[in-house]
Amino acid sequence: MAKPNPKGPTRTVDIFCAKCKTQLFKYRKGGKGALVKCFKERIVDDYTKTACVCPNCNITFARDCLVRGTPAFKMIGGKVTMK
C-alpha cells in the first residue's frame, strides 16, 4: 500500500480534548472528513506530555499504531474535537 505524502497538506487544524477542551496537537490534515488518525510526521506542534494522554484530565484519547507502515495515532471516537 502507498505511504502518506511526507510533505503533507498545508491546511492545519487544532485538535482539542473533547472533555476538558485542552489543546493537544496542531496537525496538517488532508481532506474534509472526520479525524480518524494522525500521522506522527504531520504533527506540527505537540502539547501532550505523554503520548495519547490528555495533559489536563489524563484520559486516553488515541492508540499508538502503524498505518500503511507509518507511525500514527488512531483516535478513539468522541474523545477529540478539531477546529
CORCORSUL-V99057 format. One record per residue. N is the residue number from 1. PSI is psi as a letter, one per 20 degrees, with the letter a starting at -180 (none if undefined). OMEGA is omega as a letter, one per 20 degrees, with the letter a starting at -180 (* if undefined). Layout:
# CORCORSUL-V99057
N,PSI,OMEGA
N,PSI,OMEGA
This chain:
# CORCORSUL-V99057
1,q,a
2,q,r
3,q,r
4,q,r
5,p,a
6,h,r
7,g,r
8,r,r
9,r,a
10,i,a
11,p,r
12,q,r
13,q,r
14,p,a
15,p,a
16,q,r
17,p,a
18,h,a
19,g,a
20,i,r
21,k,r
22,p,r
23,p,a
24,g,a
25,q,q
26,p,a
27,p,r
28,o,a
29,p,r
30,q,r
31,r,a
32,i,a
33,a,r
34,r,r
35,o,a
36,g,a
37,q,r
38,o,r
39,p,a
40,h,a
41,i,r
42,i,r
43,p,a
44,g,r
45,p,r
46,o,a
47,j,a
48,q,r
49,g,r
50,q,a
51,p,r
52,j,r
53,p,r
54,p,a
55,i,a
56,g,a
57,j,r
58,k,r
59,q,r
60,p,a
61,i,a
62,r,r
63,q,r
64,p,a
65,r,r
66,p,r
67,o,a
68,k,r
69,j,a
70,p,r
71,p,a
72,r,r
73,p,r
74,p,a
75,q,r
76,p,a
77,p,r
78,i,a
79,h,a
80,q,r
81,r,r
82,q,r
83,none,*
